[in-house]
Each structure stands twice: as structure tokens, then as C-alpha cells.
Amino acid sequence: MARLYLIRHARPATAWGSDDVDPGLDDTGHAQARAVAQKLLALPAGERPRSVIASPLRRCRETAQPLADALGVAVQIDPAVGEIPTPATLAPAERPDWLRRAFASRWSDIHGDIDYEAWRGRVAEAVAGRSGAAVFSHFVAINAVLSKLAGEDAVVAFRPDHTSVTVLDAGPAGLSLIERGREAATGVL
């Protein structure tokens, strides 16, 4: 088995639901990114991540960068661990309300122009294929992985705080949860 770390991005510069769909980090977020890098670097050598993966969105890339710099590796961008896609017909201003409804739903009840249960499965598969990595992702993508592992249909099974680190083992039989990351009240719900 190889350890795998699933990390929610640090605090972004704009509030959830704002017009900026790809914000970077604010000053607190940059401090959180440095702190989570130090936390992961302090792990025993055999448990320390060897690679750094991030969603294409800026908040994840910026959160991942301090760890990648310290490890001397490049951040690998993987759209498969990105934010949940919203229906193509949805106007940007409608996204926050659509997400709130989706968060209160079950994966099988979310409607749009993609199959959200299949999306959840693809996120879990992408994470499972990254043993030995620190994967920087999003609230919903982390929930996709954990709900899939638990066999739960609720979209929100976990409320990861910014830079929350969830520890998984990746092996031949797939992923297993070792420890959920820190939960907190969040602006998402």
C-alpha cells in the first residue's frame, strides 16, 4: 500500500459564489499553503508524498506550489480532480444556486448534461491512480471520492476545511480511507 493525500485548496481571494470563477489565494490562503506543505514534509520519509497533483484551477495550483517547490518537483495538472462541472446551459450567475441544490442532493438525483455518478467514479479512479501523491482538489471532488469509498449516495458526506488533509492508502484493491481531514464550517453550504 502507498499513502495518498487528498487536500482541499487553501482559502481563495474571493468568496464562494462570486463572479470570479478562478480566483487565486488571499494572504491567509498563501499562509495555509505554506503550512500544509510543512505538515506533509514533516511526515516520516516513507509516508511523505513524492509527487504533487493539482486541479487546473488557480486556487489548487497555488496551494500545491509550496510543496512542489520543497520536493523539487513540478505540479502535475490533472483535470480529472477538478471542480464539478455544471450544466453547459447554466449562466455563471446561476452556478451558486445550482451547486447549493446539488449539495443537498444525492449523486443519483443531480441532473445536467453529464452523468454525475459517472463523474464521481472518474474522480475516484483518478485519485486511486495517484499513489504516493499529494492531490490538491476541491470540496465536491473530495466528497466524490469519500462518498464513493463509503458507498454513500449523498453528495456532501464530509465538509473539508481549507487545506484539510485526508489520508488514503492506494493499493491493488483500490483506495481505503485512513483518516478524514479537518472539517469546518464552510461558505460552500
C-alpha positions as CSV (number, residue, x, y, z in Angstrom):
1,M,0.0,0.0,0.0
2,A,1.1,3.6,-0.7
3,R,-0.1,6.6,1.1
4,L,-2.0,9.2,-0.8
5,Y,-3.1,12.7,0.5
6,L,-6.2,14.4,-0.7
7,I,-6.0,18.1,0.2
8,R,-8.7,20.8,-0.3
9,H,-7.3,24.0,-1.7
10,A,-6.4,27.0,0.7
11,R,-8.7,30.0,1.2
12,P,-9.3,31.8,-2.1
13,A,-9.1,35.5,-2.6
14,T,-12.8,35.8,-3.4
15,A,-15.8,34.4,-1.6
16,W,-17.6,31.3,-2.8
17,G,-20.2,32.2,-5.4
18,S,-18.5,35.4,-6.6
19,D,-18.2,36.3,-10.2
20,D,-14.5,35.3,-10.3
21,V,-14.7,31.6,-11.2
22,D,-10.9,31.1,-11.0
23,P,-9.6,33.1,-8.0
24,G,-6.1,32.7,-6.7
25,L,-5.4,32.6,-2.9
26,D,-5.6,35.5,-0.5
27,D,-2.8,36.2,2.1
28,T,-4.4,33.7,4.5
29,G,-4.6,31.2,1.8
30,H,-0.9,31.6,0.9
31,A,0.0,31.1,4.6
32,Q,-2.2,28.0,4.7
33,A,-0.5,26.6,1.6
34,R,2.9,27.0,3.2
35,A,1.7,25.4,6.4
36,V,0.2,22.3,4.7
37,A,3.5,21.9,2.7
38,Q,5.4,21.9,6.0
39,K,2.9,19.4,7.6
40,L,3.4,17.0,4.7
41,L,7.2,17.5,4.6
42,A,7.3,16.6,8.4
43,L,5.9,13.1,7.7
44,P,8.2,10.1,8.0
45,A,10.3,9.7,4.8
46,G,8.3,6.5,3.8
47,E,5.0,8.4,4.1
48,R,6.0,11.7,2.5
49,P,4.4,12.4,-0.9
50,R,6.7,12.0,-3.9
51,S,4.6,13.8,-6.4
52,V,2.2,16.8,-6.4
53,I,-1.1,16.8,-8.4
54,A,-3.5,19.7,-8.7
55,S,-6.8,20.6,-10.3
56,P,-6.3,23.1,-13.2
57,L,-7.9,25.9,-11.1
58,R,-5.6,28.6,-9.7
59,R,-6.6,28.1,-6.1
60,C,-5.4,24.5,-6.2
61,R,-2.3,25.2,-8.2
62,E,-1.3,27.9,-5.8
63,T,-1.9,25.7,-2.8
64,A,0.2,22.9,-4.3
65,Q,3.2,25.1,-5.3
66,P,5.0,25.4,-2.0
67,L,5.0,21.6,-1.5
68,A,6.2,21.0,-5.1
69,D,8.9,23.6,-4.7
70,A,10.1,21.9,-1.4
71,L,10.1,18.5,-3.1
72,G,11.8,19.8,-6.2
73,V,9.1,18.5,-8.5
74,A,6.6,20.1,-10.9
75,V,3.0,20.4,-10.1
76,Q,1.2,18.0,-12.4
77,I,-2.2,19.4,-13.6
78,D,-5.0,16.8,-13.7
79,P,-8.5,18.0,-14.9
80,A,-9.9,14.7,-13.5
81,V,-9.5,16.1,-9.9
82,G,-11.0,19.4,-10.9
83,E,-14.2,21.1,-9.8
84,I,-17.6,19.6,-10.5
85,P,-18.8,20.6,-14.0
86,T,-22.1,22.5,-14.1
87,P,-24.6,22.1,-16.9
88,A,-23.5,23.9,-20.1
89,T,-26.7,25.8,-20.3
90,L,-26.3,27.3,-16.9
91,A,-25.4,31.1,-16.8
92,P,-22.4,31.9,-14.5
93,A,-24.7,33.8,-12.1
94,E,-26.8,30.6,-11.7
95,R,-23.9,28.4,-10.7
96,P,-24.1,29.1,-6.9
97,D,-27.8,28.2,-6.6
98,W,-27.3,25.1,-8.8
99,L,-24.4,24.0,-6.6
100,R,-26.5,24.6,-3.4
101,R,-29.2,22.4,-4.7
102,A,-26.7,19.7,-5.9
103,F,-25.0,19.7,-2.4
104,A,-28.4,19.0,-0.8
105,S,-29.0,16.1,-3.2
106,R,-27.8,12.6,-3.9
107,W,-25.5,11.8,-6.7
108,S,-28.2,9.9,-8.5
109,D,-30.5,12.9,-8.3
110,I,-28.2,15.6,-9.8
111,H,-29.4,16.5,-13.3
112,G,-27.5,18.2,-16.1
113,D,-25.9,17.4,-19.4
114,I,-23.4,15.0,-17.8
115,D,-23.8,11.8,-15.8
116,Y,-22.7,13.0,-12.3
117,E,-22.5,9.4,-10.9
118,A,-20.0,8.6,-13.6
119,W,-18.1,11.9,-12.9
120,R,-17.8,10.8,-9.3
121,G,-16.4,7.5,-10.4
122,R,-13.9,9.1,-12.6
123,V,-12.7,11.4,-9.8
124,A,-12.2,8.4,-7.5
125,E,-10.4,6.5,-10.2
126,A,-8.1,9.4,-10.9
127,V,-7.2,9.7,-7.3
128,A,-6.7,6.0,-6.9
129,G,-4.2,6.1,-9.7
130,R,-2.0,8.6,-7.8
131,S,-0.4,6.6,-5.1
132,G,2.4,8.4,-3.3
133,A,1.0,11.8,-4.3
134,A,-0.4,14.9,-2.7
135,V,-3.6,15.7,-4.6
136,F,-4.9,19.3,-4.3
137,S,-8.6,19.4,-5.2
138,H,-12.0,20.8,-4.3
139,F,-14.8,20.4,-1.8
140,V,-17.1,18.5,-4.1
141,A,-14.3,16.3,-5.7
142,I,-13.1,15.3,-2.2
143,N,-16.7,14.4,-1.4
144,A,-17.0,12.4,-4.6
145,V,-14.1,10.3,-3.5
146,L,-15.2,9.8,0.1
147,S,-18.8,9.1,-0.7
148,K,-17.7,6.6,-3.4
149,L,-15.4,4.8,-0.9
150,A,-18.2,4.7,1.7
151,G,-20.8,3.6,-0.8
152,E,-22.9,6.6,0.1
153,D,-25.1,8.5,-2.4
154,A,-25.2,11.8,-0.5
155,V,-23.3,14.5,-2.4
156,V,-21.9,16.0,0.8
157,A,-20.6,13.3,3.1
158,F,-17.8,15.5,4.5
159,R,-17.0,19.2,5.0
160,P,-13.3,19.5,4.4
161,D,-11.8,22.8,5.7
162,H,-9.3,24.7,3.6
163,T,-6.0,22.7,3.4
164,S,-7.7,19.8,5.2
165,V,-5.6,16.7,4.5
166,T,-7.4,13.4,4.1
167,V,-5.2,10.3,4.2
168,L,-5.8,7.3,2.0
169,D,-4.0,4.2,1.1
170,A,-3.8,3.1,-2.5
171,G,-3.2,-0.5,-3.3
172,P,-4.1,-3.3,-5.8
173,A,-7.7,-3.5,-4.3
174,G,-8.2,0.3,-4.7
175,L,-8.4,3.1,-2.1
176,S,-9.0,2.8,1.6
177,L,-9.6,5.6,4.0
178,I,-7.1,6.0,6.8
179,E,-8.1,9.4,8.2
180,R,-10.5,12.1,7.2
181,G,-9.1,15.6,7.2
182,R,-10.2,18.5,9.4
183,E,-13.8,19.6,9.0
184,A,-15.1,23.1,9.5
185,A,-18.0,25.3,8.8
186,T,-17.7,26.4,5.2
187,G,-19.0,29.1,3.0
188,V,-20.0,26.4,0.5
189,L,-23.1,25.3,2.4
